[in-house]
Amino acid sequence: MKNILEYLEKSAEKYPEKIAIADRDKSYTFTEFKNSASLMGNHPSLKNISNSPVGVFASHSAETIIMMFGVLYSGNFYIPLNPELPCDKLAQIINDSGMAVILGNNQEETARQSGFDGTYIDFTDIPQNNDYAIIPETLPTAPMFAIYTSGSTGKPKGVQKNHLSMISFIEAYTDEFGFDENIVIGNQTPFFFDASAKDIYLMLKTGARIEILPAEFFSFPIMLIKYLNERRVSFISWVPTALSIVTKLNTFSEVLPLYLEKVFFVGEAFPAKQLKKWMTALPDVRFVNLYGSSETAGICCFCEITEAPEEDEQLPIGKPLSNCKVFLMDDGKFVTDGVGEIHVSGDALADCYYNDEEKTLNSFFIGELPDGSKSRIFRTGDIAKYNENGDLIFVSRRDNQIKHMGYRIELGEIEHTAQSIDGVAKACCVYNKKRQKIILVCEPSAGSSITADDIRRTIKTKLADYMHPAKVLTMEALPLNANGKTDRPLIEKIVMKEKN
């Protein structure tokens, strides 16, 4: 395999009339998908450039996937754009990437309002002829796509990946979990987020069907589960926030997903009490915790959860996928006992941070592996430890490790302890460095009457004195970022305004 498009060509040949992509309004067979993408790949404005970034407005629709692959057929690489981003943020991505062409579906006005003065191609502009593009002659290490994520400084950072990295991941992923053409993938993750690539390329490799789920259904879980049943969805890989919405509202007392076989979760810690509700309601379903970052294609670790966890139990992120080596380091030394930063090596690593050599050199380096060999390595910034079974346990982000009262403290450990308390749905712990105070912010469970004082008293029975929060606050709902994760920077701003 040299080019990811080979998967599409083979699936279209093997399953020509099988549905590849479907949303609520329309569907495309593998033949229709391949033909539409290859026709777009021969658009004159795309053929006039080569090996260049092309923006794709990534609405949650079937057309978005076709446009992405049209870019690949043209010999360029795509950058998904969130059409809901403020214009100044879109302008940052457009300017940083240097993209001269953007594809969209009735979104030219958004592009122009963001200062884009290049060529805009609408989905309706796909040439209606028989001039199909063929797989371009590119190296396996040629760029395939770049995903821009929110940087800690507020400036979006682009993570560039190549064909080889995604091929390496998707081969290991399908082998490990036995995916085949019979699965129906229920896609929740927006296409401008990296986690969506697992769904897209799984469909491409196996000949499976991907069902793009309406985003509004996640506000109405009963409708969501009924839709999964209507579309016979058998596999989902969602963020825990989306999965928790279902159980927090007792949806399974009204309706059960009848066709689900595998439930994967990724992106953040899944509260054990919510996972337990899923596993109790669906005892025959396979549950797997995934771990990875934008700097690796797909995931690098996984852990199958075979027994419903206790409410204070922290789920392992597990062991490496077969195409990766994963290990802990601290101060340049390998860690086998205690905590260390997760490091990853293997073919699935991203190429770089696009147009940011300094950041790339700070995160990717050539170094020695535990077996003594040399390889390219990525520093994840995630702190972890091993449990008694040799599985990795996520502890915290390196950024969330603090020095307090002479002790090194992982704020994630305080958060996990708080989330294990009955009546607490979510928790976020921040540190007021100026006042040297730990502040814990909690979201009570639906219907819970738990108070900040209740949480503080319980925390004191579970953690060492030096880890006790100086202040506990409750919020009706912790704010979420666009990826559905807890918006820590916003919470920090809110907390710092409090009189602590």
N, C-alpha and C positions, 0 to 999 in steps of 0.2 A: 504494500500500500504506500503510495506516494502522495496522493491527494484525497482529501475527504470526499470529493465528488464521486470517487469510485464507488462508495457505498450507495449513493443515490442511483447511479447507473445500473448497478447490480440488482438493487431492489426493484427498480422500474422494469428490468428485464424479467425478474422472477415473479413479481406480483403486479403486473401492469394495470389491472382493473381494481386492485385493492385500495381502499381509502387510506391515504397517508396522513392527511391533515384535515381536521374538521373543527369548526367553531359553531356557534349557535345558528349562524345564518347560511353557511356554505361548507362545502367539502371539496377536496381535490384527491384524485387517485394518484398513485405513484407516477403514472404516465403523464397526467396533467401537470403535476408538480414539476417533474423533470423538464417537460416541454416549455412550460411557462418560464421557469428559471433560466433555461438555456437560451430562449428567445430574448429575454431581458439582457442576458450576458452579451449579446451581440448589438446592444444599443450603441449607436455611433459615439455618444458622449462618454460611454464607459470604455469603448475600444480605443478611444483617443488617449487614454492614460494606461499605465501599467504598474502593477505592484504598489498601488497607491491607496490611501485610506478613502473610503466612500461612506458617508453617513447614511443610515437607514432609520427613519422614524419608526420606532418599534411599538406600534399599537398592538394590543393583545388580540391579534387576528391572524388568520391563515395567510393573508397576503404578505405579512411581515416576513414570514419564513421564506416565502418565494423570493422576495426582494433580496434577502440576505444571500441566498444561493445564486441569484442572478449576478450579484457582485463577484462571487467566487468564480463563476463561469467566465467572467470578463477578465480574469487574471489579476484582480485587485483584492483587497481585504476590507471587510465591513466593520463599521463602528455603530452599534445600536444607540439611538438617541431617545431619551424619554420625552415624549411630546408634551408632557405636563410640567416639565421643568420651567422655572422662570427664565425669561429671555436672557438675562445676564449670565446665568449658569450655562445655558446652551451655547451662548457666545464664547464662553471660556473653552468649552470642549471643541467647538468648531475652529477657533483660532489656534488652540494648542496643537490640534491634530493636523492642521493645514489642509483639511479636506476641501476639494474643489468641486465635488459632486455630492448631492444628497438625493436619496430616493424617499418617496413618501406616498401616502394615499390621501390626497386632498389636504396636504399640509404645507404647501408652498408659502402661505402667509406667515405661518409660524417660523419657517426658516428665514424669511426676509426680515421679520421683526427682530430676529436674533442677530441681525447684521450680516447674514450670509449673502454674498454677492456672486456666488458661483453658479453652476448649472444645477437646476432642480429637475428631476425626472419623476413624473407621477406614475403610479402603478398602471393607470389606464394607457400609458404610453408604450406598453410592451408591443413591439412590432408584431403585426398580425400577418406573418408570412412563414415560410419554411426554412428560414435562415437560422438554424440552430447552432449555438456555440458548442464546441467540443471542450473536453477537459484541457485546460491550458498546461503547457509544458513548464511546470514550476518545480523547484526543489521541495522535498518534504519539509525543510526548515523555513520555507517561505511564509510570511505572515498570513494568517487566516482570518483573525478578527482581533479587535482590541475592545476591552470593556472599560469604561470610565466609572470609577467609584469615588465616593466622597473621601477626600483626604483629610487628615487630622488638622491641617492648616486651613481647611475650607476650600482649598483649590482642588478640583477634581484631578484624580490620577488615572492615567490610562495604562492598563495591563495588556500587553501584546502577546498573543499565542500563535503557534504555527500548526501546520497540518499534522506533523509528526506527534506533537504533544497530545492533540485530541485523539488521534488514532491509537496511541499508546494507552490512553485512559479508557476509551470505549471498548477496546479489545479486552482489557483486564476486567472491566466492569461487567460486561455481558458474560464472560466466562465465570466470574465469581458467583453471580446470582442466577445464572441459568435463564436469562431473558431470551425470548424467541418471538416469532412473528405473531403469536397468538395474544400477546398482551395488549391491553388498551390503556394508554398512558393518560392520566388526568392531570393536565398541566395547570399549575397555580401561579408559578413564578413569572412575572413580567419578563419580556424578552430583552429588556435593557439591563437585566441583572444576570450575572455570570451563572447562577445556579440553574437557569433555564436551559443552558447548553446540554446538560445531562439528558433532559427529556428529548430535545431536538435530535441529538446525535444517536440516542438510543433508537429512536424511530428509524433513522436513516440506516443504521447498521443492521437491524434485525428485520425490517419490514413490518414493524408494529404500527399501530394507529395512535396518533396523538390527538387527544380531545382538548381543545383550548377552553378552559372553564370560564364562564362569565364572572368577572370580578365582583359584580354586585351581589352574587349569590353568597359570598362569604359574610355578608351582613344578615343573611337569612339561611341559617344552616339547614333547616328542614328542606328548603328548596334545593340547596346544594346537594344534599344526599339523594334526593329524588332524581336530580339531574345525573348524578353519577350512575344511578340505577338505569335510568333511561338510556344512557350512552354505554352501559355495560363496562364501566371503568374497572380495571382489575389491578392497577398499580398507580400509586401516588407517591411523590417525593416532595413534601411541603415543608415550609418553615413551621416550627412548633407553635408559633402564634396562631397560624391558620388552623392547625389541628386542635388547639386548645379552645378556639371559638366554638367548635362543635360540641365538646364535652361540657364546657362551662354552662351552656344553655340546655343541657340535658336532652340533646337532640336524639340520642339513641333510644330514649324511652318512647319516641314517636315513630322513628323510622331507622332502619339499619341499611348500610351499604351491602347489597346482596352479592356483588361480584368481586369485591376486593380480595386479593390474594397477598399482596405485598404493600406495606406502608413503611416508607422511608422518611426520615426527618433530618434536616440539615440546617446549619446557619446559626443556631443558638441552642442553649440548653433547653431540653424539653422537661418541664416540671414533672416529677415522678408521679404526682397524684393525678395529673391529666393523662399521662401515658397509661397508668393503671386502669383508668376508665375505658380507654380504647381497647386495651388487651382483655379486659373482663367482658366487654360487649362483643368482641370479635376474637374468640379463643383460637380459631383456626388460621388466622392471618399471621404472616411473617412480618416482624417488626425489626427494623435495622436503623441504628444511629450512625449517621455519616459525618465525617469531618474533612474539611478542606478549606482552602482559601482561594481568592481570585488569582493568586500567583501560581496555582497549580491547575491543570486541566481537570475538571471534575472534582474528585476527592482523592485523598491520600490514605485515609484510615476509615475503618468501619467496625461496628460491633453489633452483632445480632443479639437482640434482647429476647430471651426465651422464657423468662419468668417475670410476672408483674412486679415492679420494684416497690420497696417500702417507701413511704412518703418522705423520709429523710435521706434516701439513698441517692447518690450521685451516679449518673449513668456513665460508663466508660465510653471513650471515643475509639477504643479498641486497638487493633493491630493494622499494619500497613496493607494496602492493596498490593497485588503481586508486582505491579510495575514501579513501585516506590520503595525507597529506604527511608525510614523515619526514626529519628533518635533525639535524645535530649543532650543539651550542652549548657554549661554554666562557666563563665570566665574562661572559655577556650578549652574546657575539659569535658569529656563524655560523662554523663550522669546515669547511673544505674540505680541509685538509691537516693531519694530526696527529690527536690524539684529542679527543673531546668527548662530552658527554652526549646520548643519543638523546632527541629531542623529537618528538611526534606531534600532528597536528591532523587533523580530519575528522569526519564524521557519526558514526563508530563509537566516539567517546570515551564513556566512562561518564559518568553524571550527577554523581556525587559519592561521597565516603565517607559511608555512611549514618550520620546523627546525629553527624557529626564535621566541623563547619564549618571548624575550624582546619586540620585535615589536608587538607581539600579545597582551601582557599586556598593551602596550601603546595605543592600538586602541580599544580593546574589554574589557568591564568591566561589572560587575553586579551593577546595579544602580536602582534608583527609576524612575518610569514613571510618566507622568503628572497626572494619576489617582491614584497615591499613591502606586501602586503595584510594585513589584521588578521583574526585568528581565535582561537578557543579552542584552547589548547595544553596538552599534558600532558608533564610532566617524568618520564621513566621511571626515572631513577636508574641506568640502564645506560650504561656507557662503551663507545664503539666508535670505529672508524676506517674509512676507505675504502681498498679495495685498488685495484690498477691498472685494474680493470674498472669501477670506480665502485660496486662492491658493498660494503655495510656488513659489517664484521668485528667481532663482539662481542669486547670486551677483558676487561671485568670489571664488577662492580657498583660504584657510587659508594661504597658502604659498605666495599668491599674494596680501595679505593685508599688507600695508606698513604704517609707521608713517612718515609724511612729513610736515614740517612747523607747527608741533604741531597737525596736523590732522590725523585721521585714514582714510586711503583711500583704496578703493577696485579698483585694477587695471582693473578688469573686467568691472567696470562701465565706465571707459574711453574707453575701447575697444568697448563696446556696442554702445556708443555714436559715435565713429568713424565709425563703420560699418553701422550706420544709415544714413551716409552722402551719397548722390547720387554720384556715381563714385568710391566709396570704396567697394571692394569686401570682404576683410578680414582685421583684425587688430590684433596686438599683442603689449601689453604695458609691458615694463620692467622698473626696477628701478636700477639705478647706485647708490648703497648705499654709495660708497666711495665719489662720487661727489655730492650725494644727488640730483639727477636729474631724472625726469620722462622722459622716451623716448618712443615715439609711432612709431611703424613700420606698414605701411599699404601696402596692395596689391590693386592697382587700378583695377577697373572692366575692362573687355575686351572692347577695343575701347575707353576707357575713357582717357581724356587728363588732368585729375586732377593732381595738383602738391602738394608737401608737404606744400607750403605756403597757397594754397587753403584750405587744410585740417586744418592747424593751425588756420586760420582766422575763419573757421566755428566752430571749437572746442571752441574757445573763447566766442562764442555767446551761447553755450549750457551748459558749465560747470563753476563752481565756480573758482575763480582765483587760489586758491591753488591746483587745479587739472589740471591746464594747463600744457601740456608737455613742457619741456625745449627744446626738439628737436623732430621734426617729420621727419621720413625717409620713402621713398617708395622703395619697391622691386617689381620686375616684378611678382614674385610668392613667397609667404611665404613658407619656407620649411616645409614639412610634415614628421611625423614619420611613422613607419611601419603600424600604425593603421589608417592612413589617417587623423590624427589630427595635428594641428599646432605644430611644433617642437620648443617649447618655449626654452629649454636649448640651442639649436643650435643658435636661434635668440639672446639669451643673450650673447653668445660667440661672435657673429658677431658684436653686438652693442657695447660691451665693448671694442672692438678693435678700434672703432671710436674715434676720438678726440672730446670729448664732452665738 
